[in-house]
Amino acid sequence: MKPVITITYCPRCGWMLRAAYMAQEILTTFTGDIKGVLLEPAEISGQYTICVDDLIIFDRKTAGRFPEIKELKQLIRDIVNPEKDLGHSDKKQ
């Protein structure tokens, strides 16, 4: 079964557009690898987390920042399709 990526964002902080942009990037990159992306408004102020199914792969409060798109794609790829080449977004070997 293909995983669902969930982006939980704080609507009071104005982070919906950031979440939508990240969802677009994820959907474009992982077409065929994931079931979809869920944008979920947080009930906790300041929350911005990204999960693959139930696994939190990025938490803004823990990291102290937002993820870079390149970093986010690598984190998702390593879980959903480790063999996938991300092209220019891939890690330097």
C-alpha positions in Angstrom: 0.0 0.0 0.0 1.3 3.4 -0.9 2.0 5.8 1.9 0.2 9.1 2.6 2.3 12.2 3.3 0.7 14.5 5.9 1.7 18.1 6.4 0.3 19.5 9.6 0.6 23.3 9.6 -0.5 26.2 11.9 -3.2 28.2 10.0 -2.9 31.0 12.6 0.8 31.4 11.6 -0.1 31.7 7.9 1.8 28.6 6.9 -0.9 27.1 4.6 0.8 28.5 1.4 4.1 27.0 2.5 2.4 23.6 3.1 0.6 23.8 -0.2 3.9 24.5 -2.0 5.6 21.6 -0.3 2.6 19.4 -1.2 2.9 20.4 -4.8 6.7 19.6 -4.9 6.1 16.2 -3.2 3.2 15.2 -5.6 5.3 16.2 -8.6 8.4 14.3 -7.5 6.7 11.2 -6.1 3.9 10.5 -8.6 3.3 6.8 -8.5 5.2 6.3 -5.2 2.7 7.8 -2.8 -1.1 7.7 -2.4 -1.3 11.5 -1.8 -0.5 14.4 0.4 -2.9 15.5 3.2 -2.8 19.1 4.4 -4.0 19.2 7.9 -4.6 22.4 9.9 -3.0 22.1 13.3 -4.8 22.7 16.6 -1.5 23.6 18.3 -0.1 27.0 17.5 3.3 27.0 15.7 3.0 23.3 14.7 4.6 22.3 11.3 5.2 18.6 11.0 5.6 16.3 8.1 4.8 12.6 8.3 5.0 9.5 6.1 2.0 7.6 7.3 2.4 7.7 11.1 6.2 8.4 11.1 7.2 12.0 11.8 10.1 12.8 9.4 10.3 16.5 10.1 9.2 18.7 13.0 9.8 22.5 12.8 9.9 22.9 16.6 12.5 20.1 17.0 14.6 21.3 14.1 14.2 25.0 14.9 13.5 25.7 11.2 11.5 24.7 8.2 12.8 22.0 5.9 14.5 22.8 2.6 12.6 21.2 -0.3 15.8 19.2 -1.3 16.1 17.9 2.2 12.4 17.0 2.4 12.5 15.1 -0.9 15.5 13.1 0.3 13.8 12.2 3.6 10.6 11.1 1.8 12.6 9.2 -0.9 14.6 7.3 1.7 11.3 5.9 3.1 9.0 5.5 0.1 11.5 4.6 -2.7 15.2 4.4 -1.7 16.3 3.6 -5.2 14.7 6.7 -6.7 17.0 9.2 -8.4 16.1 12.7 -7.4 18.3 14.3 -10.1 19.5 17.7 -9.1 17.8 17.4 -5.7 19.8 14.4 -4.8 22.6 14.1 -2.2 26.1 14.8 -3.3 28.0 11.5 -3.4 
